[in-house]
Amino acid sequence: MQLGFALWQYIAITLVGANVLYVGVGGAVHWWYYVKNKSNAKRWKIQSSKFLSKKLDREAMWLGLFNMNLASGAFGVIGWGVFEHGWSRLYYDFGSHGWDYTLLSMFLCWLFIETCAFYLHAGGHIGWFYKNIHSIHHRYSAPTFWTISAMHPLEWILHSSYIILPAFIIPMHLYVYGFVVAMTFVLGYWDHCGIKLPRIPLHGSNKFHDDHHKYFHVNFGFTCSLFDRIHNTIRRDGHHYTELSFNGGKGVVKKPEELGSNAVGPVVDY
């Protein structure tokens, strides 16, 4: 499907769209909660007594804005290749595949993204990688809307890459892929805003990822807690977590003399 647009037009469209969402929508949300209603934080904020300093808040905004534009420009180039030159395995006619395959392709696309997100994220919490790369994202221990993309640029490129890849390896309808990618970004903003929001079926509470920023090496999943449950990396009651606790999300058991050296507290209900 050729739309007849030039490369610069694709880049311009993605840059404008990203900035409208990030600066426009994100800025409005940030102003409404973190400026206008800051005094009512106990009512709406997950970490109600903790805010980023003005310096960290500005840093998160500018770093996040840089990374968002970096990825958006690349998405424009890829969009040009997909729509004008047929680079991907996306198709445009629902009739070419049955609804059973359509649903399967949606699941496979989500599974690919979530698998990459979990293991690359968890890998980023290994000592050297954390201290030199991923710790930048964890400067923001009380996350805000800006912090979804406030990280080391190389890490942002890595995360953006596995979101793009399914379009090139899994045959699926354009709208199916677009829906999965859109939901991925929506959930990313949902989880980083720091605002108490309703639970989403299958996803759960956005406190899950907020606790990741608060307790560091725990709760690595992105769109759900599936892999954290498989690998036992969900935060548990009775365990103590710090930025220097590089132990795969297990934390340190509080009062082991009372609970036993192998005590495992209950998984926090998200």
N, C-alpha and C positions, 0 to 999 in steps of 0.2 A: 504494500500500500504506500504509494508515493503522495505526499502532501504538497510537494513543490516548493518547500521552504529552503532557504539557504542556510548554511551552517551557522552564520552569525545570528540568524533569526531564532534558531533553536536555542542557542546559548542565551540570547536575550530573554526568551520566554521563561526558561528555567531560572535564570537569575532574578527576574522580576517576581515570579511566583514564589520563590524561596524567601525573598526579602519581605514580600507582603505578609507571608505567614509568620516568619520568624520575628521581624521587626514590628510589623503591624499588629497581628493577632497576639504574638508573644508579648510585645511591649504593652499592649492594652491590658492583658491579663496581669502582667507584672505590676503595672501602675495601680490597678484596681485593688489588688491584694496587698502587695508589699509596700505601697506608698499610702494610698488612701485609707486602707483598713488595717494598717500595721498594728494599731492599738487594740484591735479585736482578734489578735493572732490566736488566742486560746480557743476561739470559736471555729477557726477555719484551717489553721496550720498544723501539719503533722508533728513537726518538732516546734511546738509553740513558743518555747523560750529561747530558741537558737536561730540567729540570722547570720548570713554572711556579712563580713565587714564591707564597707563601701568600696574599699580597694578590691576585694575579691569579687564583689558583685560586678564592678566595671570590667575586671579582668575576664570573668566568665562571659560577659556580653560580647566583648571585642574578640576574644578567642573563638567563641562559638560562632560569631558572625563571620569571621575569616574562614573557618572550616566549612560552614554552611555554603558560602559562596564558592569555595574551592570545589566542593562536591557537586554543586549545582552546575557549574561550568562544565565539569566532566560529564554530568548527566545530559547536558545539552548536546555535546559531541556524540555521545552514545545514542541519544534519541535521533539525531540526524542520520547516523549509520543504520539504525533499526528501521526507520520509516522511509528513508530515501534510498537505502541500498540493501535492505533485507538481511542485515547482519544476524538477527536473532532467530530463535525457533518459535517465536510467537505466531499465532494464526488469528484470523479475523472473522471467521465464519463458525458460529456455534454448531451449525449443521454438519461440519466436517468431522466432528467427534461427538459421541453420545454424552448424555448428562452424567453417566457414571464416571467416564474418564475426566470430564470437566471437574467434578468434585475431587477425584483422585489427584489431579494435577494441582488443585488448590492446596490439598493436604501436603503433597510432596514439596511444593514451593515453601509452605510454612515450615515444614520439618527441616528442610535444608537450611533456611535462615536461622531457625531456633537452635539447631545443632551447632552451626558455626558460631553463633552468638555466644552460646554457653561455653564451649570449649576454648574459644579464643579469649573470651573474657576471663574464664578461670585461669587460663595460662598466663594472662596478664597479671595475675596475682602471685605468681612465683617470684621469689626474692628479687633477682636482678631486673626482670621485666617490670615489676611493680615500681621499684625504686627509681628506675631511669625513664620509664614511659608512662605507665598507667597511674602513678601517684599524682600526676598533674590533674587528672579527672577527680581525684579524691581530695584535692584541696577544698572542694566544695562539699563539705560534710553535711550541710543543710541545703540540699539541691533546690534550684529554682528552674523556671522555664528555660533560661538561657543555657543551663548546664548540659542539656542533651548532647550538644556538639562541642562543649568546652573540654577539650582533651588534646593530647599531643597530635599534631597533624598527621603523622604517619599512622597512628592508631585510628584516626577518623577515616583515612583512606582505606584501611583494612576493613573496617566495619561497613563502609559504603560498598566495598567490592563484593562481599558475599550477598548483599541485597540485590546487586545487579546480576550476578552470575546465573540465577535460575532461569532468566530469560534466554540464556544461551545454551542451557543443557537440558531443560525440561520443555517439551512441546506443551503449550497452553495458550488459552485465549488471552488476548491483550487485556480485556477487562478483568479477567481472573488475576492476572499478574498485577495489574494496577490496584486491585482491591487489597491484595495481600501486602503490597508495598505501602499503600496508604495507611492500612491498619497498623503496620509496623511502626511508622512514624507517629501516628496518633498515640499509640501505647507508649512510645518513647517519651513524648511530651507529657502524657498522662502521669507517667511514673516519676518524672523529674521535676514536676511543678512544685512539689512540697505542700500541695493543698489537699485537704481531706475530700476525696471524691468517692462516688458510689462504687461498689464492687462490680466488676465486669465478669459475666459467666466465663469459666475456663481460665480467665486471667487472674481473677482474685482482686485483692486490695492493692492500691498503689503504695501502701505502707511497706510492702515487701521490698521494693527497690529502694525506697527511702531508707529503710533499715540497712540496706547494703552500703549506702553512703555513711550511715551513722556508725555501723559496726565493722565496716571494711571487708574482711575476707570471709564473706558469707552471702547467701542469696544471690547467686551468679546468673540465674535465668533472666530472660528478657521478656518474652510475651507470656510466660507461665512458669510454674515451679517444677515442671516435669523432671528435668535432669537434676535439679537440686534434690528431689526426693529419691531419685535413683542413686545419687552419689552421697546422700546424707550430708548435704551442705546447707540445709535450711537452719536459720538461727534457732537455738533451743533455749528454753528457760533454764536458769541455773548455771548458764555458761557465761564466761567473761570473754569479750572480744576486744582486741586493740589493733592498731595499725601495724604493730610488729608481731602479731600472732599469725605467722605464716604456717598454718597447719590445716589447710584444706577446709576451712569453714567450721571446724570442730570447736574452736574456742578453748577456754580453760575451765574446767569444772570448778565451781565455787564450793568451798567447804568440803573437799573430798573426804575428810575424816568422818563427815556425817553421811555422805551419799555413797561412799565407796569409790575406789580409784577408777572403776570402769563405769561409773554412773553416767547415764544418758538422760538428760532432762527431756521433757515433752517438747515436741515441735511447736513453735509459735503458730497460732492459728491466723492465717492471712485470708 
